[in-house]
Amino acid sequence: MDAQRIPFKYFLPGIAWFLIVGVLVFMPGSDVPEVKWLDIPQFDKLVHAGIFGVLVFLFCVPYFKLNISFKQKNQHFIRVCLAAIVWGIAVEIIQKYFVPGRSFDLLDWAADTAGVLIAYWFCRKIIAWQKSKA
């Protein structure tokens, strides 16, 4: 594998998003604001998918310009996705046992995973498009 290194600064948007999301998901249930116009059934599942999709995308972006094969980029994307899926279930477990007013919701984790998979698909499309242009 090519020994290229990606500068740390390219991961800062992903790290910042990860920290913002961490603050939001570990906020006690009583501190989560209720927004009446968002009282759409299961809207929170779309939010979960979006949050995790953006997380995966931001951590995959630094690999777009790396001069490595499609296969190597895809392997990095898979690692990012697996880490995000594990983080999603960890969040649910932490919420259940350590965050007052929050609970474990398997459907939240399913939505997180759906967002991860959509972002993975999107990132693969981008690198396939890049490959076709080269």
N, C-alpha and C positions, 0 to 999 in steps of 0.2 A: 504494500500500500504506500502511496505517495506520502512522504513525511511532512507535508505542508501543515503549518499551524495557522489557526484562525486567531487573530488578535482578540483578546478578552472583550474589548470595547464593542465588538460586533454582537456580543451576547447581552449587552446591557439592556436593550429594550425587552428581551425575554425575561431577564432577571427582574426588571422593574415591574413588569406585568405579573410575574409570579408573586412578588411581594404585595402588590395591590390586591390580588385575588386572595392571598393568604389573610390579609386583614379582613376582607369581606366575609370569607367563609368561616372564620373563627370568631366572628362577632357574636356575642350572646343573642339569643333569639329575641329578647326584649329590646335590644338596640337596633334591630333590623327595621327600617322604616316601612310602613305600609303605604303603598301608592295605589289609590283607588282606581285610577284609570288603567292600571296594569292587572286588574282582577280578571284576567283572561284565564280560563281553565288550563292548567299545565304550562302556563307561560314561563314559569321558573325553569322548566326543562329546556326550553329554547335558550334561556340565559345560560344555563349550565353548558349546553353544547357550544354556544358562542364563546364563552370564556375559555373553555378548554381548546377549542379550535384555534383561537387567537394565540393561546399559549404555545401550542405545537408549531404553528406557523412562524412565530417569532423566533423560536429556537431552531427552526430549519432554515430560515433565510440566510444565515451566515454560510451555509454550505452551497448555496446556489452558484456563487462565483468561483468556488474552489475548483482547481484544475485536477479533478479526479473523475473516474468513470461514473456512468449512470448507476451502475451496480453499487459502487462504493457510497455514492450519495444516498441511494435508497437504503443501504444498511444503516447509515447515520439516522435517516428519517425513522426507520423502524425502532431504533434504540430510543429516540426522542419520544415516539408514540408509546412504547412500552413503559417508559418512565412516567409519562403523563397518565396512563391508565392506572398504574400502581398508585400514583399520587391521588387520583380520584377516589379510589377505594379507601386509601389511608385517611383522606379528608372526612369521609363518611364515618369511619370508625372513631376518629378523634372527636368529631362532632357529637357522636353518641355518648362517649364516656367522659369528655372533658369540657364541653362547651354548654353552659347552662341554656336551656330553652331550645336546643337544637337536637336533632335526632338522626339516626341512620335511615337513609332512603335509597333502596336499591335502584329505583328508577332515576334518581339523581345521578348515580354512578353510570347507569346505562346511557343517560343523556351526555354525560362527560365523555364516555367512550365513543358515542356517535359523533360528537364534535371532533374528537381526536381523529377518527377514521375519515371524516370529511376533509379535515386539514391535510391528512396524509395523501389522500387522493388528489387534492388541489396541488400540493407540493410536487407530487410525481408528474402531474400534467405540466407544471412549469419547467421541470428539468427535461422532460421529453420535448417540450417546445424549444428549449435552449439547444438541445442536442440536434434537433432538426434544422435549426438555423446555422449550426456550425459547419 
